[in-house]
Amino acid sequence: MQYKNMGRTGLHVSRICLGAMNYGDPVSETEATKIVKSAQDAGVNFIDTADGYAAGKSETILGKAIKGDRHSFVIATKVFVRTGPGPNDTGLSRKHIMQAIEDSLRRLQTDYIDLYYCHFPDFDTPLEETLRAMDDLVRQGKVRYLGCSNFSAYWLCKGLWLSDVNNLARFECVEPVYNLLTRDIEMEMLPICAGEGVGVCTYNPLAGEMLTGRHEFGKQPAEGRFTHPGMGAGYRERYWSEINFKAVDRLKQLAKEHGCTLPQFAIAWILNNDTITSVLSGTTEINQLEENLSATEIKLTPEELQACDEVWQMFRLPRYHYAKTAEEMAKVVKGVEQITKAVKK
């Protein structure tokens, strides 16, 4: 297993982060424990969960699975999702954060969380209030590092600035969606993280099973993420489209030419990006875990990376956008220079 520092910190995490979202629904406690042990044997030391996964069952199951060997793992969990019926049982207010951390510590059977994420931005709570509460948790020793998930580049920047000017613990890791079909974070989020030394642990590397290659457009989804009673509709809305299926067909070819499976190719593509710290792998079976782990050994050639870029350009919506990657901006600048030269003539 390969390891990497989380951003500018001294914390070393495995390049594959074991996702525990499915523990308790649909993965049983027995199977989840086997997956955790198998991952540990392979060198995985980074595990991700949240208080909202399976209504807290995920944290409970994970706590049992790592009991007696807590120090060997970097455990990440999250706060925001509703955990009760009251008006303060959700969000990132000081009140909810202080209650949520105690509940997570109890379920995980530990006295500290290695990485505590703000699961979503809370636009009803001042970000400074959230950061001061999280900073208190760090000073109390209940949390080691802070992170944010599903934040925009702007919201991350605002958080980093508030931490800087107020001498508060800052976000050391972000957790965004990133895969061969969803690459928007390349425009602003990844450059910010690279420049500010913020770690990046990405989720949905297989685009909700689209990049397993086992689904066919025009047919009912195979049993799994797209048919889940709670998550299925959201994942279908996010990824189930004819244009994505066309992209997957081309990516299948690239994986076959490389000599690996499409899931391995998709995860390897993410890990080929130097800004990425770790890829979250929410496997439900040990054989899936083994397949994903082997992706850490795959190196894609410049030609293969270029082919992936061509797929992205071919099947993304043909709309002009203000935010651009460094490569796209270079083309814009070059165009302006050519216009300037023509005018001078």
Buried (B, 14 or more C-beta within 10 A) or exposed (E): BEBBEBBEBEBEBBBBBBBBBBBBBEBEBEBBBBBBBBBBEBBBBBBBBBBBBBBBBBBBBBBBBBEEEBEEBBBBBBBBBEBEEEEEBBBBBBBBBBBBBEBBBEBBBBEBBBBBBBBBBBEEBEBBBBBBBBBBBBEEEBBBBBBBBBBBBEBBBBBBEBBEEEEBBBBBBBBBBBBBBBBBBBBBBBBBBBEBBBBBBBBBBBBBBBBBBEBEEEEEBEEBBBBBEEBBEEBBEBBBBEEBBBBBEBBBEBBEEBEBBBBBBBBBBBBBBEBBBBBBBBBBEBEBBEBBBBBBEBEBEEEBEEBBEEBBEEBBEEEEEEEBBEEEEEEEEEEEEEEEEEEEE
